[in-house]
Amino acid sequence: MSKAAPLKVFITGASSGIGLALARHYARAGARLGLVARRGEALADFAKSCPSRFPQASVSIHVADVRDAAALALAAQQFIDRYGLPDIVIANAGISAGAVTGHGDLPAFRAIMDTNYFGMVATFEPFAAAMVAARRGTLVGIASVAGVRGLPGAGAYSASKAAALKYLEALRVEMRPAGVAVVTIAPGYIRTPMTDGNPYPMPFLMDPDRFAANAAAAIAAKKRFAIFPRPMRVVAALLHVLPRWLYDFAFERAPRKPRAAR
């Protein structure tokens, strides 16, 4: 029996947090990785560590901001030129900060939406047509439970993740006839630099490597939608059906994420 070819995986936001945990997971499995992030030094450190930690893996690094569609397209082409069409593309890059209307936070709203939503679309754009032509591949979007309801003080983040959820749902149906899978992963609280500054309790806080293993299993199974940690599925379902009057009463005094520095 011939040995299965290594997976080819392209990941944005790969320099820390969930993206780095996913990179470690796939590197451990000997994948051919394309890692994208703004922080080139962090990507280079990971790539340098791979020969000793993950000797079967191969890594290409691409310094780019997902808000720059041209830079993403170049990174995608460089990956294809080196490894071929990826099996999995994970649009993970995301930012979060408190942002409040009427306080001069419009730049934060724009940056969060440009990164978390438009950056996801821009990540998939260079690969989608080739995957359709090949009738294979999996596009993965990292959304969030925060997209289920509008969280006070985090309207920009909630809006961006709600947009991502609806976009991924539409894309899944569009791609289904062509044999291309679309997987939505909605994390709850994962221990990352993004959550380190949250000044409120984070129920079911999950280790990033454990999250990555769970997410990779859902991706391999081509699940349409998955929430991790699993107890957050119940929380998300309850939030979704909570009457507006009760939601307003429960959350109007809830602790809020610090506003973005201006």
Disulfide bonds with the S-S distance in Angstrom:
none
